[in-house]
Amino acid sequence: MQLKGLPIIKVSAGGNDFILIDNREKKINMDDFLPIIPSICGRGLSVGANGVIILTGASDADFNWMCFNSDGSEASFCIDGIFPTARACRILGVEKDTVTFTTSCGTIKAEVREKKIKIFLPPPKDIRLNQELVIDDRSLNSHYVNAGVPHVLIFDENVDDVPIMEMGRKIRNHKSFLPEGANVSFIQILNNSELSIRTYERGVEGETLACGAGAFASAVISAVLGFVTPPIKVNTRSRVYFSVDTSDNSIEGVARVVYTGELQEALWQR
């Protein structure tokens, strides 16, 4: 497999960045490529990214979409990755305002607008409310939903004070969510249509500046509990926000193409 000179697109959404690769012509062999993902995602010595997105051909959509975390593990889904992929589609030759992707959680439709991207998601699944979760002899009232990825939600009066690395890691690895684990979002209700969240993401194994799935899951649970009404503004640590409409399972946000380039051997060789 020849990776030197492989075209890439660096994209970003919500403070999370990705290396986007168009593999419709099967230029890379995934078995050979997966082991170098941690190297090319490493910051300081390589391109640097939260993850890698691979696009292949699809018979019933514009692309088949796959995402891999910076540690090389496959992400079951990533809303933050869909946003900039949709933004980059014109570079890939898709000259239309609505694009579709087949993903592990179904077909996703994205509307590409001048400043924002609107994504329509499958309905959330497996909602479990008011589940007691014991962490270090402390009882927490938690909620669970699968919004493409499993998510645990905990409400807090001030998310800025949450020791998210410590608590997020313990909840993410709690026996209740094994073996896959779960993302963890802490939610603060600001008013009847606005939230603030912080998210600990599995795969990244730390707090991310933003998490689209966390924003969507937080809005869904907050709406089900009657705390907010749609459309719901969800603020993130990156100081960008998502707008979630639980009536049609849509989420809207901004995304950008940062640059285009080519991989070089020095980016993964040591």
C-alpha positions in Angstrom: 0.0 0.0 0.0 1.4 3.4 -1.0 0.5 6.1 1.5 3.0 8.7 0.4 1.2 11.4 -1.4 -2.3 10.2 -0.3 -4.6 13.2 -0.4 -6.2 14.2 2.9 -8.5 17.0 4.0 -8.2 18.4 7.5 -11.6 19.3 8.8 -13.0 20.6 12.1 -16.3 21.0 14.0 -17.0 22.1 17.5 -13.4 22.1 18.5 -12.8 18.6 17.3 -10.6 18.0 14.3 -10.4 15.1 11.8 -8.3 13.8 8.9 -10.7 13.1 6.1 -9.7 10.5 3.4 -11.7 9.7 0.3 -11.2 6.0 -0.3 -13.9 5.5 -3.0 -11.1 4.4 -5.4 -9.7 2.0 -2.7 -6.3 3.5 -2.6 -5.7 2.3 0.9 -6.0 -1.2 2.5 -7.7 -0.8 5.8 -5.8 -3.6 7.5 -2.5 -1.9 6.7 -3.8 1.6 7.4 -5.4 1.1 10.8 -2.1 0.6 12.7 -0.8 4.0 11.7 -3.8 6.0 12.7 -2.4 6.7 16.2 0.8 8.0 14.6 -0.8 10.4 12.1 -3.2 11.6 14.7 -0.3 12.4 17.1 0.1 16.1 17.7 3.4 17.8 17.4 5.0 15.0 15.3 2.3 14.5 12.6 -0.9 15.9 11.2 -2.6 15.7 14.6 -6.3 15.0 15.0 -9.0 13.6 17.2 -9.7 11.0 14.6 -9.7 9.8 11.0 -12.7 9.7 8.8 -12.7 7.2 5.8 -15.2 7.6 3.0 -16.0 4.8 0.6 -18.7 4.3 -2.1 -22.3 3.4 -1.3 -25.1 2.1 -3.4 -27.9 3.9 -1.6 -26.2 7.1 -0.4 -23.5 9.5 -1.5 -20.9 7.9 0.8 -20.3 5.2 3.2 -18.8 6.9 6.3 -16.5 5.4 8.9 -14.7 7.1 11.8 -11.7 6.0 13.9 -10.6 7.5 17.2 -7.0 8.7 17.6 -6.1 5.4 19.3 -7.1 3.5 16.2 -10.4 2.1 17.6 -13.5 2.5 15.5 -16.0 5.0 16.6 -19.6 3.6 16.4 -20.7 7.1 15.4 -19.5 10.7 15.6 -21.8 13.7 14.9 -18.9 16.1 15.1 -17.3 14.1 12.3 -20.4 14.2 10.1 -20.7 18.0 10.2 -17.3 18.8 8.6 -17.6 15.8 6.2 -20.7 17.3 4.8 -18.9 20.7 4.5 -16.1 19.0 2.5 -18.3 17.2 0.1 -18.0 19.9 -2.6 -14.2 19.4 -2.6 -15.0 15.7 -3.2 -17.1 16.6 -6.2 -20.6 16.4 -4.7 -22.3 19.5 -6.0 -25.5 19.6 -4.0 -26.9 21.0 -0.8 -28.2 17.7 0.7 -25.8 14.8 1.1 -26.3 11.3 2.6 -24.0 8.9 4.5 -24.5 5.3 5.4 -23.2 4.8 8.9 -23.2 2.1 11.6 -26.4 3.6 13.0 -28.3 4.1 9.8 -28.4 6.6 6.9 -27.7 10.2 7.9 -28.9 13.1 5.8 -27.1 16.5 6.0 -28.2 19.8 4.7 -25.3 22.0 3.8 -26.1 25.7 4.2 -24.0 28.8 3.8 -22.9 29.0 7.4 -24.3 25.9 9.2 -24.9 22.2 8.6 -28.1 20.5 9.7 -28.1 16.8 10.3 -31.1 14.5 10.7 -30.5 11.6 13.0 -32.2 8.3 13.7 -34.5 8.4 16.7 -32.6 7.9 20.0 -32.9 4.4 21.5 -32.8 2.7 24.9 -33.7 5.7 27.0 -33.4 4.9 30.7 -34.2 7.6 33.2 -33.3 8.1 36.9 -30.8 5.3 37.2 -28.9 5.1 40.5 -25.1 5.1 39.8 -22.7 4.5 42.7 -19.3 6.0 42.3 -16.9 5.9 45.3 -19.8 5.4 47.7 -21.5 8.4 46.3 -25.0 7.9 44.7 -25.6 9.8 41.5 -28.9 10.1 39.6 -28.0 9.3 36.0 -29.9 8.9 32.7 -28.9 6.8 29.7 -29.6 7.1 26.0 -28.1 5.6 22.8 -27.8 8.6 20.4 -25.7 6.7 17.9 -23.3 6.1 20.7 -24.2 5.2 24.3 -24.3 8.2 26.6 -24.7 8.7 30.3 -26.1 12.0 31.4 -25.9 13.6 34.8 -27.3 17.0 35.8 -25.3 19.4 37.8 -26.0 22.9 39.1 -22.6 24.1 37.8 -20.7 22.1 35.3 -17.6 24.2 35.6 -17.0 22.7 39.0 -17.2 19.1 37.9 -13.9 17.1 38.2 -14.6 15.7 34.8 -11.4 13.7 34.2 -11.9 11.8 37.4 -15.6 11.4 37.4 -15.9 10.9 33.6 -13.4 8.1 33.6 -15.0 6.3 36.5 -18.5 6.5 35.0 -17.3 5.7 31.5 -15.7 2.5 32.9 -18.5 1.6 35.3 -19.5 -2.0 35.4 -23.1 -1.0 34.3 -21.8 0.0 30.9 -19.2 -2.7 30.2 -17.8 -4.0 27.9 -18.2 -1.0 25.5 -18.3 1.7 28.0 -20.2 5.0 27.4 -19.6 8.7 26.8 -20.5 10.9 29.8 -22.0 14.3 29.7 -22.7 16.6 32.6 -25.6 19.0 32.0 -26.4 22.4 33.5 -29.9 23.8 32.8 -29.5 27.5 31.9 -33.2 28.3 31.0 -36.1 26.5 29.4 -34.4 26.4 26.0 -30.7 26.4 26.8 -28.1 24.0 28.3 -24.4 24.0 29.0 -22.6 20.6 28.9 -19.1 19.1 29.4 -18.4 15.7 27.9 -15.9 12.9 28.6 -15.5 10.8 25.5 -14.5 7.1 25.3 -11.9 6.5 22.7 -10.4 9.9 23.3 -10.4 9.0 27.0 -10.7 12.6 28.1 -12.8 15.7 27.9 -13.4 17.1 24.4 -14.1 20.7 23.5 -17.4 19.6 22.1 -19.4 16.4 21.4 -22.3 16.5 19.0 -23.7 13.2 20.3 -23.4 14.6 23.8 -25.3 17.7 22.8 -28.0 15.7 21.1 -28.3 13.2 24.0 -28.4 16.0 26.6 -31.1 17.8 24.7 -33.2 14.6 24.3 -33.0 13.7 28.0 -33.6 17.3 29.1 -36.7 17.5 26.9 -38.1 14.1 28.0 -37.8 15.2 31.6 -39.6 18.5 30.8 -36.7 20.8 31.6 -36.5 22.4 28.1 -38.6 22.8 25.0 -37.1 22.7 21.4 -35.3 24.2 19.7 -32.6 23.8 22.4 -29.3 25.6 22.4 -26.5 23.5 23.8 -23.3 25.3 24.8 -20.0 23.5 24.8 -16.5 24.0 26.2 -15.3 25.2 22.8 -17.7 28.2 23.1 -19.6 27.0 20.0 -23.1 25.7 20.4 -25.4 23.2 18.7 -29.1 23.8 18.1 -31.1 20.6 18.7 -34.8 20.1 17.6 -36.0 16.9 19.3 -39.3 17.1 17.3 -37.5 16.0 14.1 -34.2 14.6 15.7 -32.1 17.2 14.0 -29.0 19.0 15.2 -27.4 22.1 13.6 -23.9 23.4 13.9 -20.9 24.9 12.2 -18.0 23.2 10.5 -15.0 24.1 8.5 -12.4 22.7 6.0 -9.0 23.7 7.5 -6.7 22.6 4.7 -6.0 20.0 2.0 -2.7 18.2 1.7 -0.9 14.9 1.2 0.4 12.3 3.6 4.2 11.9 3.7 6.1 8.9 5.2 7.7 11.0 7.9 4.3 11.6 9.4 4.1 8.0 10.7 7.6 6.7 10.6 9.9 6.9 13.7 
